[in-house]
Amino acid sequence: MKKISQLFIGIVSFLFFLVSFSNFVFAADSWINTGDLNIGRFRHTATLLNNGKVLVVGGQRSGLDVRQTEIYNPTTGIWSHTNLPHVARELHTANLVTINNSTRATNVLIAGGHVGGTSTNSAELYNPDTSTWILAPSMNFKREAHGSSILNDGRELITGGYNDFISIASTEIYDPIENKWNIKASLNTARRNHSQITFNDVQGNSKVMVIGGRLDAASPLSSTEIYDPLSDTWVAGPAMNLPRTSFSTVVLHDGRILVVGGDAPNFNTSEVYNPNDNSWIVYPTSSIFRNTGAITLLGSEGDYKVLAAGGGSTTATNAQLFDPSLNQWSTTTSMNTARGLFTLTTLNDGTVLAASGLASGGQTRTSEIYTPSAIDPTITPTPTPTKTPLILIPGMAGSELKTNQTFTSEIKDCGILPPFTYTINDIVWLDIIKAGTSPCDDYFDVLKLDLDGQTLQFPQIVLNGTFVSLAYGDFVDFFESIGYELNENLFLFPYDWRKDVSLTASLLDQKINSILEQPGAEKVDLVAHSMGGLVARNYIRDTENAQKVRKLFTLGTPHLGATEFIKNLMYGGCLSTDPFKNPICFGVSASEVKDVVQNMISGFELSPSQTYFDFYFGSDNLHPFPLADVRDIDADGVTGKLNYSQIKTLLTSLDYNTSLFDPSETFHSLDNNLINTSGVEVSIIAGSGIATLGQIIEKYKVNFAGVKIPKRDEIAINGDQTVPLFSASLSDPSNSQSLVGPAALYYTNQKHGALVENGPALELVKNILNEEPTLPDGVSLEPFKLNGYQLSVHSPVELHVYDQLGNHTGPTIDGDAEANIPGSSYDTLDDAKFIWLPDDGIYNIEFEATDEGSFDFKIRKFEEDLDSQTFFYKDVPLTVSTKASAIFDTQSPQPPILNLDTNGDGSEDFQVDHFSILEGDANYDSTPPNISVDVSPKTIWPPNGRMVDVNLTGSITDEIPYETKILVDDEYDLLEPFIFTDQAQINQTVQLKAFRREDDKDGRKYTIKVLSTDLAGNSSFESFEVIVPHDQRD
């Protein structure tokens, strides 16, 4: 996503910038460009966090509200994506609020704004410690372009704004301790685009002033109002000398209030309010500051100024300083980029960050740092002990890919839209804007390889030299936070993750050799995530290479492969996920992922290897084979759970490029060497206790017409959501299987993407690097157990779940999906949807039909890694308008009742109870009943009109039989079906009439149909013909 700044030529100079930024010697009163944002935007908010970083939220980009949030790290000058909020918005407010008075923990409250073409009352909280968002209670009133400020007691006051272009006077206060909104006294004058400041009056009492703004389309206001939080009253304040709207405001250290600029004609003036005499004084500026400018305080109380910048004729580079001691403005160095509707943020070191904004050509991604002359221009780094050079290796899809030239492809989105044109240095992987706006995501077709798995279909796509920040920004930040410096003792190893992993060994060796040329460098340490662990283990299998590596850490590495790749290959899925940020594939559709991976050797190297089947041997429910083909999708007569060779045969029959299994098998000769660490100190860190895809089931449901309707299901096992536990850990004590060798093995309870975020896994890496023997909290020498609930629906219905705080897991209105319930996840397999939930909540489940028909619903309870109980709901009827709901209490032993609203009018029409409750092995039953029945006679003669006994004899074999139906289909008439419940032996007599019409030359045909269903919903069908011939010759 992050493109190379246009201010630098090539990746070498870009990396040089990253290295040298922290030691740069600034000129006095200077602006210097820092890292570009990943997403250009304006009308956003910027909030300084307690850790010194800056959070940017929302804004507008090319006419669309922005959802992506970013974090600026002043130490590195790098912007990194963080977790997505629930909605895209602009014209909102953002403030740091204290949510716990004891710990002084803070969150950022985002309130109101413009969402999806309308004003909103929604609010949400960002936790800087966990990089997560949760919904806050909604405000009582929808509003955008409103005012906000923090009161002295820590609460936040929200005032005015407009609700769908109508200015409002309402106000409300958010209490972060109680997490609730309270309506307060209304303003005397409705207003929007105003300023709001908390200040102390002449008696030292805390008050709030609301200043200027406008009432709908009327002229700007000069009036002010003052709020007393103790009495909840508003009184008129002194009017400004000039009316203003959309201007900038700041409280000076002496308690006065400075306002600057605004709309014409008063954009070249400022005014200062003095609480001591309750009056305003005008101070002209020599620059123009329209409503697009920004201001901020510089320096401490003893010696400080105010910086104002931007604005002008739409945008400008101008900047001025206001000296409060002289009440005078002076010119300072101009910005490098003209910008408006941007943000200025004073950082902890006294410098100022100008971020993004509207430039002459549209929104700009640039940002720059202002250093005032009062600050010592030389930054002296704190001496740190010499560290062994550390190389970070990302997983699949973790390295950015870009274009090296401008070209127009023959690729047409959805096959019909104009061909895509790619511009030089476009970041193709991962451009989340294209992922969100390309209807079929065919933009990413340029990533495809030829059938040989090596040749690029578009050689213009090359490495960009850095990581996908949305997935690995925190990975890099963590090591910088513990004293590593990028390109001094911290290095990145991006690689082309589409190609054969074995090809990376020589490239990694070149990287290591160049690093070891540094004075004092003898060996390197490697920290590898996911497929990056295969890169590293492949490298150290060569003993000469291994001598250059001191320590190796593998985090969530699929040493033996993962069922997830079979899913990607056959059905589509995620190339890369970050569950704590954007859990659903970064917006790239499953179908496009399926297209891209077809000829990727690296993907086949991630599929379950032959050694995988030594650990997951298919004989019990803890060790399932990756694929069960119950319905024989390749029509080869082989059904049930498939071993390695059977899966290869199936994929070959279905025309997948299974020639790529050959280089994959060559690569996985490494499996036999995993037990040998070649003298390298290896630490294996495996995520556990998370529901992970263990088996894909292809089965069917059959009806009385004999039609087999395809159905798909998934079996969850322990792992990190992507990699099965034993593939990551190389250890299964229950089966006496281990390839750990001399390596150290640790477990955390983290999802796959979270292993490279600040948490137990990286804390463990830090301790081991520092030779600290203690295990951090959240790290264990035993795997965490899988406990929780898996909800699934099968057939044309959407599944949504909400917790008691309103957090949602399920699909979103924009066609993506989210997993905002803590500890939850969302997954799909064709028309089946799966939601994982923690085992300690009360949840509201909602269903929404996408077509007519019926659906099955399952609630599976997992205890100690196994599905111990299933509530099964079978053939719930649907119209295209059906909606349904249920309340699910995980602590209740009773299955929930489904409330169905057939026509979607909001009224409950009827209720559906569970079909069955399964226990033990029955939870894993996907085998249909075996029907062994015959009929006699099969010919009735003579056609004398009498009733003739036809006998059905045989048996129905199933572990959990339920119901067998026998129906006689007469081409002349239809007889009523016979139904037998829980009956294994069939000995039934059916009377059929020995009659046929004289003109019926083919004779009369009776079809006897047998349909058997078990308690797990598996079904089988057989049919038999009984003929009354036209004559005996038939």
BELKA-V916619 format. One record per helix or strand of 2 or more residues. SS is the DSSP state (H for helix, E for strand). FROM is the first residue (numbers start at 1). LEN is the number of residues. If there is no record, write none. Layout:
SS_FROM_LEN / SS_FROM_LEN
//
This chain:
H_10_14 / E_30_5 / E_45_4 / E_54_4 / E_60_2 / E_64_2 / E_69_5 / E_78_5 / E_93_8 / E_105_7 / E_114_2 / E_118_3 / E_123_5 / E_132_5 / E_143_2 / E_147_4 / E_156_4 / E_162_2 / E_166_2 / E_171_5 / E_180_5 / E_195_6 / E_206_6 / E_220_2 / E_224_5 / E_233_5 / E_248_4 / E_257_4 / E_269_6 / E_279_6 / E_294_7 / E_303_7 / E_319_5 / E_328_4 / E_339_2 / E_343_4 / E_352_4 / E_358_2 / E_362_2 / E_367_5 / E_389_5 / E_399_5 / E_407_6 / H_413_3 / E_419_4 / E_427_3 / H_432_6 / H_442_6 / E_461_7 / H_469_13 / E_490_3 / H_501_16 / E_524_6 / H_531_10 / H_543_4 / E_549_7 / H_563_8 / H_585_3 / H_590_8 / H_601_6 / H_612_4 / E_627_3 / E_640_3 / H_644_10 / H_660_14 / E_681_7 / E_690_13 / E_708_13 / H_725_5 / E_731_2 / H_733_3 / E_737_2 / E_744_5 / H_753_4 / H_760_10 / E_779_2 / E_788_7 / E_797_6 / E_808_4 / E_817_3 / E_825_5 / E_832_6 / E_842_8 / E_853_11 / E_866_13 / E_883_7 / E_898_4 / E_910_3 / E_916_4 / H_920_5 / E_930_7 / E_947_11 / E_961_10 / E_978_4 / E_985_9 / E_1004_11 / E_1019_10
//
